[in-house]
Amino acid sequence: MTQVQDESIKLVDLVMIGIGCATMAFSLVVFNIANHLADGGISGITLIIRALFGLDPAYSTILINAPLLLIGWRFLGKQSLIYTIYGTLMLSLFLWIWQRVPISIDLHNDLLLSSLAAGIVGGSGSGLLYRYGGTTGGTDIVARIMERFRGVPMGQTLLWLDVIVLLISLVYIDVRHMSYTLIYSYIFSRIVNFMQAGAYAARGLIIVSEHYQAITNDIMDQMERGVSLITSEGGYSHQPRKMIYVVVSPHELHQVRRIINKHDTRAFVSVISVTEALGEGFSFEIPHHGLGKIFHR
């Protein structure tokens, strides 16, 4: 059966996208503009226009995005289109606000600190925006068009557009400031990836043991974690066997190892880094009444 994508507009999405836009705008005004750091994408273009013509980025953001949205609306679903328009307007609004609110953070003219702060704060805002399905239009739309008609991957298009914008930015900043802009861009991208992947890391364990039932029972009873039993086949013996798959938080690894060693010191264990874990015990609390047994499949 074909899965129908949920295109409904959610209040929590709009609130979090708004917070993300406010954070991005704050970073752009307080760190980038204040310390003469450039940027990539549409934000970078608005900074170039500001430097050359004195036009407020709050206005140029809308002026640049408006035709792009008209061109790209057919490539966006209903939800994506609404979220993109909303994100663009919110970013422009907060750019206007932060430039008129007397807020400054004294970093003693240290460009390294400024680039780190811009990357962390701006990346957090952008990551939050993307995490809840929002965008601020701009180069994302261009990248989608290139992928649709030219078969060029979106990531490649976005990279080259950022490179072009940063090179053009040399018309108003020197090489020294550009060097710190590159540091900012790297930190920014890492924070966005971190936010996208999920702040709650976990560990997945694949356990192969003849004593799988005893290990499974102890994990469910003592840790109240859900456990899946996967039927596999030995590559040499071609005999069917059971593998245990369980996801735990990093601090629980020691307890799982203790349970495994209690029953089988020769068990094969593979530990996998899980970038995000959703559901009982991760994105909400475990009810303490033995519900771990429900997940024994």
N, C-alpha and C positions, 0 to 999 in steps of 0.2 A: 504494500500500500504506500502511495506517495505521501511523504510528510509535508504538511502545509506549514509554510513559514509564518510565524506570528508577526503581523504587520501593525498590531495595535500600538497606540501611543501611550506610554506609561509615564505617570507623574514622577516616579522616582528617577527615571531616565532624564527627564527634563531638568529636575533639580540638580542631579549630579553633573550633567552637561553644563549647566549654568555655573556651578562651582568650578568645574574644569576650565571654562572660558575665563572666569574671573581670575583664577590663578595664573593662567597663561598671560593674560593682559597685564597683570601685576608684575610678573617677571620681565616682560618685554619693556615696560615703562621704567621700572625701578632699577633693573640691572642692565639690560641691553642698551636702551637709549641713554640712560644716565652715564654709562661707561663706554659709549661709542663702540659697542659690539654689534656686528652684523648678524644676520640670520638667513636661513634658507627659505625656500617656498614663497608663498604670498606675503608672509610677514617680512621676509627680507626685501621683497619688492617695495612694500609700503615704507620701509626704512630708507631705501634708496630715494624714493619720491620725496620723502620728508626732507632728506638732506639736500636734494637738488632744487626742490620747488617750494619747500616749506608747508606742504599739505599734511594735515593731521592724519596719522594712520587710522584713526577711528572712521574717517570718511573714505579714505582710499581703499580700506578693506572692503567696504560695501561696493564701491565703484568698480573694483577689479573683479569681485566675485559675481556681481549681477549678471554680466554677459556670459560668464562661465556656467552659471546655474541655468540660464536660458538654453545654452547649447547642450548641457549635459543632463537636463531633467529626464530625458527619455531613457537614460542609462541607470537612473536611480529608482528604486521602489518607492512606494508611497511613504513608508516610514523613514527611509534614508533621506528622501527629499525634504521632508518636514524637519527632521533632525539637523540636516545640513543648513537649511535656511535659518533655523532657530540658533544653531551654533554660530553662524556668521554674524547675525544680529547681536547676539550676546557678547561676542568677542569685541565687536565695534563699540557696543555700549560701555563695556568695562574699560576699553582703551580710552574712551572719552572721559570716564569717571576718574581713573587713576592718574591721568594727566592734570586733573584739576584739584585732586585731593593732595594737600601738602604732606606727602609721605616720602621720606628718604631714609635709606639705610647706609650709614657711614662705614664703608669698608676700607677707609684710609687710602683710597685710590689704588688699591691692590687689584690689578687686573686678573690675577690668578684666582683670588677669592671671588671676584665678580663673575668670572666665567663659570666657576664651580657652582656658585649660588644660582646663576641663571639656568644652568643645566639641570640642577636638582629641582628647583621650584617650577620652571617652565615645563620640564619633562614630566613632573608629577601631574600638572594640570592637563597636559596633552594626553598623557596615559589614561587619566580619569575620563577625559572626553571620549577617547576611542573605546574604552572599556564598556561604556554604556551606549555604544552604537552611534555616537555623534562624530561629526567632522566639521571643519570650518571651510569646506569647499576647496577652492583654489586648485593647487596642483594635483590633488586627489582626483578631481574631475578630468583634468588633462590626461592623467595616467590611465584612467579607465577608458577614455576614448582611444588612446594609443593601443591599449591592449585589445580593444574590440576590433579596430580596423587594421592595425598593423601587426598584431600578435606580439607586441613588445610587453614583457612582464612589467607589472606596475612598479615593483621595487626598482627596476633598472631605470624606468622613466623618472621616478621621483629622485633617484640619486643624481642623474644628469641635470635635472632641473635645479636641484640644490647647488650643484657645482657651478652651473652657469650664473645663478643669482649671486653666489658668493664671489665669483670672479668679478662680476659687474660692481659689486660692493666696494671694490678697491678704488672706485672713483671718489669715495668720500672717507675711507679709512686707510690707514697705512698698513704695511706688512706686519708690524708688531701687533696691532689690534686684530688683524686677520688671524694671526697665529693663536691668539687667545679665543677668537671666535671658533676656531676648529676644535679647541679643547671643549668649549661650551657645547658645540654640536655633538661631539662624541658622548659627553656626559648625558646630554639631552636624550640621545637615541637609546642609551643603555637604560635610563630611567623609564622611558616609554615602554621598552621591551619588558622590563621588570613589572611594570604596572599591568601590561597586557597579559603576561604569563600568570600573574596572580602572586600576591604578596605572601600567601600561605603556602610555603613549600611543604612537601611531604615525601615519604619514602615508600615505594612499592617493593614488596618482597615476593619472589617466586621461590617456593620451597619444594624440593623433591626429596621425599623420605618414605620409607616403608611404614613409618609410624605416623602417617599423615592424620589419621583420625584423632589420635591422642593430642597431637600438636594443635589441630584445629579446635578441639574442645577447650584446651587451656587458653588459647587466644581469645575465644569467644567468652569464656567464663571469667577469666581474670582481667582481660583488657576491654571487654565489651566492644570489640571491633568486628565488623562484618568480614566474613571469609568466603572466598569462592573456591570450589574444587573443580579443577580443569582436567578433563580426561586427555592423557597424552600417550605416546607410544615410544618405547625405548628404541633408539637408533640402531643399537647393536643386537639387542635381544628380540626386538619387535613385540615385546610383551606390553599389554596395557598397564598403565599406572596412573595415579592421581598426583596432580601438582596443586599446591596451595598458592593462592594469590591473595595478599592482604596489603592494605595501605594504612600506614601509621604515621604519626608525627615524628620528626627527627629525634625528639627526646625519648621516644618509646622504643627505639631500636634495641637498646640494651635489654629491655624486658623481653622482647621477641626472641633475641638470641639466647637468653637464659632459658626460655621455654623450649626452644629447639634443642639446645644442648642437653637439657634434662631428659629428653626422649631419644635423641639420636645425634651423637657427636659426629657422625659421618654424613649427615644430611647435606645435600647440595643446596646452597642459598645464593640467589642473585638479588642484589639490592639495586633498585632503579630510582633515579631522582625524578620525582613527580613535581612538575612546576605549578600545578594547581589541583586542589582536591575540593570537590563540592559535595554536599550532602551531610548525612548524620555524622556528628563528631568532628566536622571540619568547618562547614559554613554555618552550622548551628549545633547546639550542644547535644550530647548523647543523653537520652533519658536513662536513668540508672535503674533499670528493671529487667536487665537481661535481654534487651532487644537485639543484641548482637547475634543471637541464635536465629533470628528471622532471616539473616542474610546468608545462612549456610545453604548454598545451592549445590 
